[in-house]
Amino acid sequence: MKIVPSIFLLVLLMVSASATAIPSNGPPPPGIPPPGLPIDGDVVTMAVFAVLFGLYKIYKSKLFNKKTPA
Protein backbone atom coordinates (compact mmCIF):
# COMPACT_ATOMS: atom_id res chain seq x y z
CA MET A 1 0.00 0.00 0.00
CA LYS A 2 1.44 3.30 -1.09
CA ILE A 3 0.74 6.43 1.00
CA VAL A 4 0.38 9.53 -1.09
CA PRO A 5 2.34 12.36 0.59
CA SER A 6 -0.17 15.07 -0.30
CA ILE A 7 -3.08 13.19 1.32
CA PHE A 8 -0.93 12.42 4.37
CA LEU A 9 -0.07 16.11 4.74
CA LEU A 10 -3.71 17.11 4.25
CA VAL A 11 -4.89 14.75 6.98
CA LEU A 12 -2.11 15.94 9.29
CA LEU A 13 -3.09 19.57 8.64
CA MET A 14 -6.77 18.86 9.35
CA VAL A 15 -5.99 17.09 12.62
CA SER A 16 -3.67 19.82 13.82
CA ALA A 17 -6.16 22.56 12.82
CA SER A 18 -8.98 20.89 14.72
CA ALA A 19 -6.76 20.47 17.79
CA THR A 20 -5.95 24.19 17.86
CA ALA A 21 -9.58 25.19 17.31
CA ILE A 22 -10.58 24.09 20.81
CA PRO A 23 -11.77 27.23 22.65
CA SER A 24 -9.82 28.27 25.69
CA ASN A 25 -11.18 29.85 28.84
CA GLY A 26 -11.26 33.56 28.12
CA PRO A 27 -11.69 36.41 30.58
CA PRO A 28 -14.97 36.51 32.49
CA PRO A 29 -17.74 38.70 31.05
CA PRO A 30 -17.97 42.24 32.41
CA GLY A 31 -20.20 42.69 35.41
CA ILE A 32 -23.45 44.61 35.67
CA PRO A 33 -22.94 48.35 36.29
CA PRO A 34 -23.72 49.45 39.82
CA PRO A 35 -27.25 50.68 40.55
CA GLY A 36 -27.96 54.33 41.13
CA LEU A 37 -27.28 55.60 37.64
CA PRO A 38 -29.56 58.53 36.79
CA ILE A 39 -32.24 57.70 34.25
CA ASP A 40 -33.66 61.20 34.04
CA GLY A 41 -30.58 63.30 33.42
CA ASP A 42 -31.26 66.54 31.52
CA VAL A 43 -34.97 65.83 31.07
CA VAL A 44 -35.77 69.52 31.55
CA THR A 45 -33.24 70.53 28.90
CA MET A 46 -34.63 68.00 26.44
CA ALA A 47 -38.20 69.22 27.12
CA VAL A 48 -37.15 72.82 26.44
CA PHE A 49 -35.49 71.83 23.17
CA ALA A 50 -38.57 69.80 22.18
CA VAL A 51 -40.88 72.78 22.79
CA LEU A 52 -38.58 75.14 20.89
CA PHE A 53 -38.33 72.71 17.98
CA GLY A 54 -42.12 72.32 17.93
CA LEU A 55 -42.60 76.08 17.86
CA TYR A 56 -40.06 76.35 15.04
CA LYS A 57 -41.85 73.70 12.98
CA ILE A 58 -45.24 75.41 13.53
CA TYR A 59 -43.79 78.79 12.54
CA LYS A 60 -42.12 77.35 9.46
CA SER A 61 -45.30 75.51 8.49
CA LYS A 62 -47.43 78.66 8.74
CA LEU A 63 -44.79 80.72 6.94
CA PHE A 64 -44.67 78.49 3.86
CA ASN A 65 -48.35 77.53 3.71
CA LYS A 66 -49.57 81.09 3.08
CA LYS A 67 -51.49 81.44 -0.12
CA THR A 68 -50.48 84.31 -2.35
CA PRO A 69 -53.23 86.52 -3.70
CA ALA A 70 -53.90 85.97 -7.38
C-alpha positions as CSV (number, residue, x, y, z in Angstrom):
1,M,0.0,0.0,0.0
2,K,1.4,3.3,-1.1
3,I,0.7,6.4,1.0
4,V,0.4,9.5,-1.1
5,P,2.3,12.4,0.6
6,S,-0.2,15.1,-0.3
7,I,-3.1,13.2,1.3
8,F,-0.9,12.4,4.4
9,L,-0.1,16.1,4.7
10,L,-3.7,17.1,4.3
11,V,-4.9,14.8,7.0
12,L,-2.1,15.9,9.3
13,L,-3.1,19.6,8.6
14,M,-6.8,18.9,9.4
15,V,-6.0,17.1,12.6
16,S,-3.7,19.8,13.8
17,A,-6.2,22.6,12.8
18,S,-9.0,20.9,14.7
19,A,-6.8,20.5,17.8
20,T,-5.9,24.2,17.9
21,A,-9.6,25.2,17.3
22,I,-10.6,24.1,20.8
23,P,-11.8,27.2,22.6
24,S,-9.8,28.3,25.7
25,N,-11.2,29.8,28.8
26,G,-11.3,33.6,28.1
27,P,-11.7,36.4,30.6
28,P,-15.0,36.5,32.5
29,P,-17.7,38.7,31.1
30,P,-18.0,42.2,32.4
31,G,-20.2,42.7,35.4
32,I,-23.4,44.6,35.7
33,P,-22.9,48.4,36.3
34,P,-23.7,49.4,39.8
35,P,-27.3,50.7,40.5
36,G,-28.0,54.3,41.1
37,L,-27.3,55.6,37.6
38,P,-29.6,58.5,36.8
39,I,-32.2,57.7,34.2
40,D,-33.7,61.2,34.0
41,G,-30.6,63.3,33.4
42,D,-31.3,66.5,31.5
43,V,-35.0,65.8,31.1
44,V,-35.8,69.5,31.5
45,T,-33.2,70.5,28.9
46,M,-34.6,68.0,26.4
47,A,-38.2,69.2,27.1
48,V,-37.2,72.8,26.4
49,F,-35.5,71.8,23.2
50,A,-38.6,69.8,22.2
51,V,-40.9,72.8,22.8
52,L,-38.6,75.1,20.9
53,F,-38.3,72.7,18.0
54,G,-42.1,72.3,17.9
55,L,-42.6,76.1,17.9
56,Y,-40.1,76.4,15.0
57,K,-41.8,73.7,13.0
58,I,-45.2,75.4,13.5
59,Y,-43.8,78.8,12.5
60,K,-42.1,77.3,9.5
61,S,-45.3,75.5,8.5
62,K,-47.4,78.7,8.7
63,L,-44.8,80.7,6.9
64,F,-44.7,78.5,3.9
65,N,-48.3,77.5,3.7
66,K,-49.6,81.1,3.1
67,K,-51.5,81.4,-0.1
68,T,-50.5,84.3,-2.4
69,P,-53.2,86.5,-3.7
70,A,-53.9,86.0,-7.4
